[in-house]
Amino acid sequence: MAEQSLSDTAWLLNGLVASEEGTLTLENGRLSFVTDEPIFDCSLSEVQEIKFSWLYFGAGCTLRINGVKYRLSFIQPGNTAGGEYASIPEARRVGWMWKEALIR
């Protein structure tokens, strides 16, 4: 099977009132998330935990890398300018693609 490559906009959730928009990328066996600066860039083998919890309704996940937990959403949070509910079906579609790519 050919290695999958993905790149999508996602939001790093930092508590209830803060989030950062960035790009989540999977390419050549590496997973990265970059906002204005790199948040993480690692081999998939370094990801200790990947969860697509029902709490995210298929549109987000949590990752644990080097002991640090990252919460990511493919739905633009309401605490950011322009967050809207119309993006939910698309965010769920993107979330399912990521789940398929990360959990095999």
Order of alpha helices (4+ residues) and beta strands (2+ residues): beta-beta-beta-beta-beta-beta-beta-alpha
